[in-house]
């Protein structure tokens, strides 16, 4: 599975941004798609995930109520809608995929990765 992330950019604190992750694979029903983020010198951090089969989602406590994950089956695309952005949300955001329906929060369980897209939130 090849993943192509896009949508990053510069936004002011309190603003919104939507990231997209397009998958090359059409048969995604057995996959879990996730978003991670990383800042220099830190571990890649789980942001949220969605089960492609039933659309169930999970998210990190740090983004709950602000970030929403969704999918569009026809386009094999997962979205990360980010609202009420904060400077601490600044990071490179990666989409990832794993075969299986469990949304692990550790990056080690994910096999496929997109190239990352930079989100910068100014104060």
CORGIGI-V937533 format. One record per pair of residues at least 6 apart in sequence whose C-alpha atoms are under 6 Angstrom apart, sorted by the first residue. I is the first residue (numbers start at 1). J is the second residue. D is the distance in Angstrom with one decimal. If there is no record, write none. Layout:
i=I j=J d=D
i=I j=J d=D
This chain:
i=1 j=24 d=5.7
i=1 j=25 d=5.4
i=2 j=23 d=5.7
i=2 j=24 d=5.2
i=3 j=22 d=5.6
i=3 j=23 d=4.7
i=3 j=114 d=4.5
i=4 j=21 d=5.3
i=4 j=22 d=5.1
i=4 j=114 d=5.2
i=5 j=20 d=5.6
i=5 j=21 d=4.3
i=5 j=114 d=5.8
i=6 j=19 d=5.8
i=6 j=20 d=5.3
i=6 j=117 d=5.9
i=7 j=19 d=4.5
i=8 j=117 d=5.2
i=8 j=118 d=5.1
i=8 j=119 d=4.8
i=9 j=119 d=5.0
i=10 j=120 d=4.7
i=10 j=121 d=5.9
i=11 j=121 d=5.0
i=12 j=121 d=5.4
i=12 j=122 d=4.8
i=13 j=85 d=5.3
i=13 j=86 d=5.0
i=13 j=121 d=5.7
i=13 j=122 d=5.6
i=13 j=123 d=5.3
i=14 j=84 d=4.2
i=14 j=85 d=4.8
i=15 j=84 d=5.5
i=15 j=85 d=5.5
i=16 j=82 d=5.4
i=16 j=83 d=4.4
i=17 j=82 d=5.2
i=18 j=80 d=5.5
i=18 j=81 d=4.4
i=18 j=82 d=5.9
i=19 j=79 d=5.5
i=19 j=80 d=5.0
i=20 j=78 d=5.8
i=20 j=79 d=4.6
i=21 j=77 d=5.4
i=21 j=78 d=5.1
i=22 j=76 d=5.9
i=22 j=77 d=4.4
i=23 j=76 d=5.5
i=29 j=52 d=5.2
i=29 j=53 d=4.5
i=30 j=99 d=5.9
i=30 j=100 d=5.5
i=31 j=52 d=5.8
i=31 j=98 d=5.6
i=31 j=99 d=4.4
i=31 j=100 d=5.1
i=31 j=101 d=6.0
i=32 j=50 d=5.8
i=32 j=51 d=4.5
i=32 j=52 d=5.8
i=32 j=97 d=5.7
i=32 j=98 d=5.4
i=32 j=101 d=5.5
i=33 j=49 d=5.5
i=33 j=50 d=5.4
i=33 j=96 d=5.7
i=33 j=97 d=4.5
i=34 j=48 d=5.6
i=34 j=49 d=3.9
i=34 j=95 d=5.6
i=34 j=96 d=5.1
i=35 j=47 d=5.4
i=35 j=48 d=5.4
i=35 j=94 d=5.6
i=35 j=95 d=4.5
i=36 j=45 d=5.3
i=36 j=46 d=4.5
i=36 j=47 d=5.0
i=36 j=93 d=5.7
i=36 j=94 d=5.1
i=37 j=44 d=5.6
i=37 j=45 d=5.2
i=37 j=91 d=5.8
i=37 j=92 d=5.4
i=37 j=93 d=4.2
i=37 j=94 d=5.9
i=38 j=44 d=4.6
i=38 j=91 d=5.3
i=38 j=92 d=5.3
i=39 j=91 d=5.0
i=46 j=105 d=5.4
i=47 j=59 d=5.7
i=47 j=60 d=5.2
i=48 j=58 d=5.4
i=48 j=59 d=3.9
i=48 j=60 d=5.9
i=49 j=57 d=5.6
i=49 j=58 d=5.4
i=50 j=56 d=5.6
i=50 j=57 d=4.4
i=51 j=101 d=5.8
i=66 j=83 d=5.1
i=67 j=81 d=5.5
i=67 j=82 d=4.5
i=67 j=83 d=6.0
i=68 j=80 d=5.7
i=68 j=81 d=5.0
i=69 j=79 d=5.6
i=69 j=80 d=4.7
i=70 j=78 d=5.8
i=70 j=79 d=5.2
i=71 j=77 d=5.7
i=71 j=78 d=4.3
i=71 j=79 d=5.9
i=87 j=121 d=4.7
i=87 j=122 d=5.7
i=87 j=123 d=6.0
i=90 j=119 d=5.4
i=90 j=120 d=4.6
i=90 j=121 d=5.4
i=91 j=118 d=6.0
i=91 j=119 d=5.5
i=92 j=116 d=5.8
i=92 j=117 d=5.4
i=92 j=118 d=4.3
i=93 j=116 d=5.2
i=93 j=117 d=5.2
i=94 j=114 d=5.9
i=94 j=116 d=4.4
i=95 j=113 d=5.9
i=95 j=114 d=5.3
i=96 j=112 d=5.4
i=96 j=113 d=4.4
i=97 j=110 d=5.6
i=97 j=112 d=5.1
i=98 j=110 d=4.7
i=98 j=111 d=5.4
